[in-house]
Amino acid sequence: MDDVFLPLKFQRRGVQKKASDHRQAHDATLVEGMARAFYWQHLLDTGAMQSGAAIARTEKLHHSVVNELLRLTLLAPDIIEQFMAGRQPRRLTLMWFQRNRLMVDWQAQRELIASFEEDA
Protein backbone atom coordinates (compact mmCIF):
# COMPACT_ATOMS: atom_id res chain seq x y z
CA MET A 1 0.00 0.00 0.00
CA ASP A 2 1.37 3.42 -0.94
CA ASP A 3 1.73 6.08 1.71
CA VAL A 4 -0.40 9.17 1.26
CA PHE A 5 0.87 12.55 2.39
CA LEU A 6 -1.57 15.35 3.11
CA PRO A 7 -0.03 18.70 4.05
CA LEU A 8 -1.90 19.86 7.13
CA LYS A 9 -1.83 23.02 9.14
CA PHE A 10 -3.50 23.16 12.56
CA GLN A 11 -5.39 26.32 13.37
CA ARG A 12 -6.84 27.26 16.73
CA ARG A 13 -10.61 27.84 16.59
CA GLY A 14 -12.19 28.21 19.98
CA VAL A 15 -11.21 25.27 22.14
CA GLN A 16 -10.81 22.77 19.30
CA LYS A 17 -7.99 22.30 16.85
CA LYS A 18 -9.01 21.74 13.26
CA ALA A 19 -6.78 20.57 10.45
CA SER A 20 -6.86 22.27 7.10
CA ASP A 21 -4.83 22.25 3.92
CA HIS A 22 -6.01 25.71 2.79
CA ARG A 23 -8.43 24.29 0.20
CA GLN A 24 -10.39 21.66 2.06
CA ALA A 25 -11.15 20.96 5.68
CA HIS A 26 -11.62 17.29 6.40
CA ASP A 27 -13.75 16.53 9.41
CA ALA A 28 -11.56 13.74 10.77
CA THR A 29 -14.24 12.59 13.21
CA LEU A 30 -16.83 12.27 10.44
CA VAL A 31 -14.40 10.45 8.12
CA GLU A 32 -13.40 8.07 10.92
CA GLY A 33 -17.06 7.45 11.75
CA MET A 34 -17.79 6.63 8.11
CA ALA A 35 -14.80 4.29 7.96
CA ARG A 36 -15.97 2.43 11.06
CA ALA A 37 -19.51 2.22 9.70
CA PHE A 38 -18.41 0.72 6.39
CA TYR A 39 -16.07 -1.71 8.16
CA TRP A 40 -18.90 -2.83 10.44
CA GLN A 41 -21.26 -3.14 7.46
CA HIS A 42 -18.64 -5.35 5.80
CA LEU A 43 -18.54 -7.55 8.91
CA LEU A 44 -22.33 -7.89 8.74
CA ASP A 45 -22.39 -8.52 4.98
CA THR A 46 -19.76 -11.26 5.19
CA GLY A 47 -21.35 -12.91 8.21
CA ALA A 48 -18.31 -12.27 10.41
CA MET A 49 -20.72 -10.57 12.82
CA GLN A 50 -24.39 -11.41 13.17
CA SER A 51 -25.74 -8.03 14.28
CA GLY A 52 -24.99 -4.49 15.37
CA ALA A 53 -25.40 -5.68 18.95
CA ALA A 54 -22.66 -8.29 18.41
CA ILE A 55 -20.36 -5.61 17.02
CA ALA A 56 -21.16 -3.39 20.01
CA ARG A 57 -20.25 -6.19 22.44
CA THR A 58 -16.98 -6.84 20.61
CA GLU A 59 -16.10 -3.14 20.43
CA LYS A 60 -17.30 -2.51 24.00
CA LEU A 61 -19.74 0.15 22.79
CA HIS A 62 -23.41 0.78 23.43
CA HIS A 63 -25.48 -0.83 20.68
CA SER A 64 -27.04 2.53 19.79
CA VAL A 65 -23.61 3.94 18.87
CA VAL A 66 -23.04 1.13 16.38
CA ASN A 67 -26.53 1.44 14.90
CA GLU A 68 -26.23 5.24 14.61
CA LEU A 69 -22.93 4.94 12.75
CA LEU A 70 -24.20 2.16 10.50
CA ARG A 71 -26.74 4.64 9.11
CA LEU A 72 -23.82 6.45 7.44
CA THR A 73 -23.59 3.52 5.01
CA LEU A 74 -26.94 4.68 3.60
CA LEU A 75 -25.49 7.98 2.34
CA ALA A 76 -25.53 8.62 -1.39
CA PRO A 77 -22.18 7.78 -3.01
CA ASP A 78 -21.64 11.36 -4.21
CA ILE A 79 -22.18 12.67 -0.66
CA ILE A 80 -19.63 10.19 0.68
CA GLU A 81 -17.16 11.36 -1.98
CA GLN A 82 -17.86 14.98 -1.02
CA PHE A 83 -17.12 14.24 2.65
CA MET A 84 -13.98 12.25 1.81
CA ALA A 85 -12.75 15.19 -0.27
CA GLY A 86 -13.24 17.51 2.71
CA ARG A 87 -16.16 19.40 1.19
CA GLN A 88 -18.78 18.66 3.85
CA PRO A 89 -20.78 21.54 5.28
CA ARG A 90 -19.02 22.73 8.41
CA ARG A 91 -22.06 22.29 10.67
CA LEU A 92 -22.84 18.79 9.37
CA THR A 93 -20.85 16.74 11.86
CA LEU A 94 -20.77 13.15 13.01
CA MET A 95 -22.68 14.26 16.10
CA TRP A 96 -25.44 15.63 13.86
CA PHE A 97 -25.75 12.24 12.13
CA GLN A 98 -25.87 10.48 15.50
CA ARG A 99 -28.65 12.74 16.81
CA ASN A 100 -30.80 13.04 13.69
CA ARG A 101 -32.58 10.62 11.41
CA LEU A 102 -31.11 10.12 7.97
CA MET A 103 -33.45 9.84 5.01
CA VAL A 104 -32.90 6.79 2.83
CA ASP A 105 -33.82 8.69 -0.35
CA TRP A 106 -30.60 9.98 -1.91
CA GLN A 107 -32.23 13.06 -3.46
CA ALA A 108 -33.61 14.04 -0.04
CA GLN A 109 -30.10 13.63 1.37
CA ARG A 110 -28.70 15.93 -1.32
CA GLU A 111 -31.34 18.52 -0.48
CA LEU A 112 -30.42 18.23 3.21
CA ILE A 113 -26.73 18.79 2.41
CA ALA A 114 -27.66 21.79 0.25
CA SER A 115 -29.69 23.28 3.13
CA PHE A 116 -26.61 23.13 5.36
CA GLU A 117 -24.54 24.85 2.67
CA GLU A 118 -27.09 27.65 2.36
CA ASP A 119 -26.95 28.29 6.12
CA ALA A 120 -23.16 28.70 6.05
RASULQUI-V663454 format. One record per run of one state. SS is the DSSP state (alpha for helix, beta for strand, coil for the rest). FROM is the first residue (numbers start at 1). LEN is the number of residues. If there is no record, write none. Layout:
ss=[SS,SS]
from=[FROM,FROM]
len=[LEN,LEN]
//
This chain:
ss=[coil,beta,coil,beta,coil,alpha,coil,alpha,coil,alpha,coil,alpha,coil,alpha,coil,alpha,coil]
from=[1,9,14,16,21,28,47,52,60,63,75,77,85,94,100,106,120]
len=[8,5,2,5,7,19,5,8,3,12,2,8,9,6,6,14,1]
//
